[in-house]
């Protein structure tokens, strides 16, 4: 049965600084840049707040972690357990398994494994690793990415974590390229389908293509300037995954103006009938 979840991206103006990871090609190393944001909730407090608001699970973006020290990760694991909320997925927002840059390949590989270890320690069931930034028509890039994801899935499985990817960034920006990647990566690699990331007339068919391999879907509506969702368009997306028998997490996404919890509630009223 499907259930409601929320991504910390939907609360990024409430959870304190964002810690973005980037690749410095000249230096040949990763950089972390901190973007100030207000902190209304700490990450450790979020599971209890999510439960209070009717969510069964949370997805946490890597840039919301204030620490990856063992003691902190154990406290986060306990917070989820105490709130009876599932830590479904750690969303690693950085990385490019499709790159041909050997220095970046090696550095990203180490970073992927470090974050898989973090996911294991804090109790995340899955880690989302972006498939890559190469063009969706680049067959060699799809093969490189699939091989890397397979290898990471094996590493993660030994630590009780499942690797998933998403139709996020260029390589998986079409249903066709997403399907090719998943077929090459094999059953060890799962998927997240984001309603907002496929574009054009084929969008709903593409959502239906990847829904059967998806552990969660990102319920990201189109919004007007006031943050009001396009209900008819969102229902069409939800129907596309329901028709494919999807029964995973409906992860609500809001990035519009005003209060972020209120924005989520507007989407929640529409998505609740699909739970």
LOMI-183350 format. One record per residue: x, y, z of N, C-alpha, C, O in turn. Coordinates in steps of 0.05 Angstrom, whole numbers, plus 5000, padded with zeros to 4 digits. Example, Ala and Ser with C-alpha at 12.3 -4.5 7.8 and 13.67 -1.06 7.14 Angstrom:
REM residues 2
526448865156524649105156526449345156528549345169 525749555142527349795143525850015157526850235161 
REM end
This chain:
REM residues 275
501749765000500050005000501750255000503750265014 501050444984502550694983502250855009500250815024 504151025015504151185040505451455035506851485015 504851645052505851915049508651955061509151865083 510352085046513052155055513552445048512052565033 515752545059516452825052519552835049520952705064 520352995030523253035026524153285041522653475043 526553275051527553515065527953745046528153975054 528053695019528253915000525654085003525854324999 523453965009520954115012520954295037519054445041 523054265053523254425078525854565079526854625101 527054625056529854715056530155005067532355095072 527955145071528055405083527555395113527255595127 527455145124526855105152528854945168528654915192 530854835154532654635166535554725169537354555173 535954985167538655085171540355075146539255035124 542955125148544655155125544654915106544354685114 544854975080545154775060548154745053549554945049 549054505053551954455049552354315022552254075020 552754485001552854384973555654264967557654384974 555654044954558153914945558553984915556653964900 560954054907561554104879564253994873565853924891 564853974847567453874837569154104828568254254810 571454134839573354334831575354204811577254074820 574854234785576454094765579354184766581154024762 579854444771582554544771584154424794586554354791 582854404817584254294841584153994841585653864855 582253874827581853584827580753484853581653274862 578953634865577853544890574953654894574153844880 573653544914570953644921571053884938572953924954 569054054935568754294952566054284966564154174955 565854394989563254425003562754725007564354865020 560554814997559855105000557255115017555254985010 557355275038555055295056553355535049554355765047 550755485046548755685040547055735065545655545073 547055965077545556015101542555985096541456075075 541155865115538155845115537255855144538755765162 534855945149533755935176533455645186533055465170 533755615212533255345224530855365242531055465265 528555255233526155235249526154955263525254925286 527054755248527254485258530054385255531354445235 531054235274533554095270532953835256530653735256 534953715243534453465228533653245248531953075241 534753245271534053035291531153065301529852865308 530153315301527353355309525353295287522953275292 526353285262524453265240522753015240520353035234 523752775247522052535246519552575264517352495256 519952685288517652725305515652925293513252885295 516653135281514953335269513453215245511153275240 514853055229513652925206511352735215509252735203 511852585236509752405246507352565256505052485251 507852785269505652955279503953055257501553095260 505153095234503653205211502652985192501553045170 502852735200501652515185503352385164502252245146 505952415165507752285146508852025158509652015182 509051815142510051565151513051535146514351355157 514151705129516951675122518151945114516652145109 520751955112522252195105524552115086525751905090 525052285066527552265051529252505058528252735059 531852455063533652665073535752725052537252545044 535952975044538153065025540753075040540853155063 542852995026545452985040546453255050547953265069 545553465036546553735044545153835070545754055079 543253685081542053755106543353635130542653695153 545353455126546753335148548653535160550553625147 548353615186550253795198552753655207554853775212 552653385208554953225216554752945205552452845201 556952815200556952535193558552375213559452145208 558952495237560352345258558552125268556152145268 559751905278558251665286556151735307553951635305 556851895327555051955349552552095338550252035346 552952285319550652425308548952235292546452245294 550152065276548551885259546951695276544751615269 548051605298546551425316544251575329542151465333 544651835335542451985346540252025326537852035333 540952055300538952085279537451825276534951825272 538851605277537551335275535451305297533251215293 536251385322534451355345532051535341529751465349 532451775330530251965327528151855308525751875313 528951725287527051595269525651365282523151335280 527151205297525950975310523951065332521750955334 524651265347522851365369520351485358518251465370 520451605334518051725322516451525306514251585296 517551285302516251075286515851175257513751125245 517851315247517851425220520151285205522351265215 519651205180521651065165523551265152522751465140 526151215155528151365139528451215113530151035111 526851295094526751135069529251165052530450965044 530051415047532251465028533951695035532951915043 536551655034538451875035538951965006539851814989 538352215001538552324974541252464970541652694979 543152324957545752444951545452604926544952504904 545652874929545053054907547453104889547153224868 549753014896552253064881553152794868552652584879 554552824846555952584834555252544805553052614796 557152434790556752384761558052124753560352124744 556551904756557651644747558151624717559451434708 557151814702557551804673560051954663560651944639 561452084681563752244673566052084661566351844668 567552204643569952084632572452194645574652104638 572152384663574452494677575352294698573952244718 577752184694578651974712579052064740578551914759 580052314744580452414771577752434785577452364809 575752534771573152564783571852294788570552244808 572252104769571251834773572151714800570651604815 574751744804575951624829574851774854574151644873 574852034853573952194876570952144881570152114904 569352144860566552104864566051814875564251774891 567551624865567251354875567651334905566251194919 569751474914570251474943567951604958567151514979 567051824947564851974960562251814961560851804981 561651674939559251504939559351304961557351264975 561651174964561950964985561851085013560750965031 562951325016562751455042559851515050559051475073 558251605030555451655036553751405039551851405054 554551195026553250935031553750845060551950755073 556150885069556750825097555150995116554150895136 554851255109553151435125550251325126549051315147 549251255103546451155101546150905119544150885133 548050735118547950495135547950555165546350445180 549650745173549850815201547450955212546650905235 546151115196543851265206541151125201539051235208 541250895188538850735186537150785161534850705159 538350925141536850965116536650695101538550545099 534350645090533950395075535250405048536150205037 535250645036536250675009538050925007537851105024 539650934986541051174979540651234950540951054933 539851474943539451554916542051674905543151864916 543051554884545451644870544651734842543551574827 545251984836544552094810546051944788548351884790 544651884766545851714745547951864729549851744720 547652124725549752274711548852504695546452554692 550752654685550252904672550752894642550453104628 551552664631551852634602549152644589547052624602 549152674563546652694548545252424547546552214546 542552424546541052174547541352004523540651764523 542552104501543051954477545851834476546551694457 547451874497550151784498550151494509550151454534 550251304491550051024499552350934516551950774535 554751034510557050954527556851064555557550924574 555751304558555351424584553351264600553651224624 551251174587549251004600550550744610549950664633 552250624594553550374602555450434626555550274645 556950654624558850714647557250754673558050644693 555150904671553550954695552350704706552450654730 551250534688549950284697552050104711551349984732 554450084700556549924713557250034740557449874759 557550294743558250414768555950364789556450294812 553450404780551250354798551050064807550450014830 551649874789551649594797553749544818553249404838 556149654814558349614834557649744861558149624882 556449974860555650104885553349954899553249944923 551549834883549349684894550449444910549449364931 552549314899553749094913555049184939554749054960 556549404938557749514963555549584983555849525007 553449704974551249794992549749555004549049565027 549349354988547849114997549248995021547948895040 551848985021553348875043553049035069553648935090 551949275066551549455089548649505095547849685110 546849345082544049355088542649595075540549675084 543749695053542649935039542249865010543749714998 540049964999539449914970540050174955539450394964 541350144932541950374914539550414895538550224883 538750664894536750744874537750984859539551134869 536751034835537351274821534751414815532651344826 534851624798532451784794532651914766534751934754 530251984755530252144730530952434737529252614736 533452474744534452724754537152774741538952594741 537553004729539953074713539552964685537752814679 541453034667541052994638540752694630539052624614 542552524641542652254631540052104632539351944614 538452144653535952014656533552204653531452174666 533952394635531852604631529652504612527652654609 529952274601527852154584527151874594528751744607 524651794588523851524596525551314583526251104595 526251354558527851164543530551124555531450894559 531951344561534651314573534551204601536251044609 532451274616532051154643531750854641532950704657 530050764623529550484620532050334611532550114621 533550444593536050314584537950284608539150074612 538250494623540050494646539150274666540850114675 536650264672535650074692535949784682536749604697 535549744656535849474645538749384647539349154653 540649564641543449504643544449464672546149304677 543349634690544149624718543149374732544449274750 540849264723539749024735537949084759537649314768 536848864770534848894791535948994817534449084835 538648994820539849084845539549394848539949494870 538949534826538749824827535849894823534549814803 534750054841531950144839531750424828533650534817 529450544830528850794817527050974834525450874850 527351234831525351424840524451574815526051664798 521751594811520651744789519652014800517952024817 520752224789519952494797518052604776518752624753 515652684785513652784766514553034751513653084729 516253184764516953444752519353434733520053634720 520653194731523153184716522953074687524853104672 520752954680520252884652518653124640517053244654 519253184615518153424603516753354576517453154563 514953514568513753494541511453304540510353214560 510553254515508053104511508252814520506252694527 510752704521511052424528511252384558511652164568 511052594574511552584603510052354617511252214632 507452334612505852134627506551854619506451674636 507151814594508151544585510851484598511351254605 512551684600515151634612514851574642516351404652 513051714656512551644684511651354686512651214704 509951274669508950994669511250794663511150574673 513150874647515450694640517150634665517950404668 517650824682519450784704518050724730519350634750 515450764732513950704757514250424766514550384790 514250224749514549944759517149884773517249704790 519250034767521849994780522250184803524450194815 520250354810520650564829519850484857517650364861 521550534877520850494905519350734916517850704935 519750964904518251204912517851374887519251354867 515851554889515451754868515452024882514452054904 516652214868516752484879514252634868514152704844 512452684886509852814878510353114877509853254896 511353194854512053474850510153604830510353564806 508153764840506253884822507454124807509554224815 506054214787506454474775504954674792502654624800 506254904799505055104817504655364802506155424784 502655524811502555794802504255974819505555884837 504156234814505856424829505156444859506756554874 502856344866502056344895502556074908501756034932 503755884894504255624906501855434905501755244920 499855494888497555324886498055114865498655184842 497754854872498454644852496254624830493954674835 497154534807495454474785494254194791495553994785 491854184802490753924812490353734789490953494792 489253824767488653634744491253514734491253274728 493353664732495953564722497053364741498153154733 496953424767498053244787496452984788497652774790 493852994787492252754786492952574763493052334765 493452694740494252544716496852384722497152154713 498752514736501252384743500752154762501751934759 499052204783498452004803497051764790497451534797 495251824772493851604758495751434741495451194739 497751564729499651424713501151214729501650994718 501951274754503351084770501450874782502150644785 499050964790497150774801496450554781496150324788 496050634756495350444735497550234731496950014721 500050294739502250104737502549944763504449794765 500749974782500849824806502849924827503649774845 503650174824505650284843504450284871502150364875 506050194891505050184919507250264938507350164961 508950454930511150544947510450814960508150884964 512550964966512251224980511551444960512751464939 509551594967508851844953510252064968509252154989 512452164957514152354971513352634961513752704938 512252794979511153054971513453254969515253274986 513353404947515453604941514153874939512253914924 515254074953514354344951516754534951518554514968 516754714931518954914930517855184922519155344908 515355234929514055484922514255694943515755654962 512855914940513056134959511556084984509955894986 512056245005510556235030511456005048513655895045 509755945067510255735087510555465073508655375059 512755325078513155075064511354845074510454685058 510754845100508854645110506054685098504654495091 505254935095502654995083502554905054500554805044 504754965040504954875012504754575009503454474991 506054425028505854135028502954045033502053855021 501654185051498854105057497054125033495253955030 497554315016495854344992496254104973494354004961 498654014971499153774955498253524969497153334956 498553514995497653285011494753225008493852995007 493053435007490153395004489553254978487553114976 491153304957490653174931491752884932490352694923 494152844943495452584942494252384962494552144958 492952484983491952305004490052094994489851875005 488552154973486551954963487951724948486651534941 490551744944492151534930493651364950495151184942 493151404976494451244997492651005004493350845021 
REM end
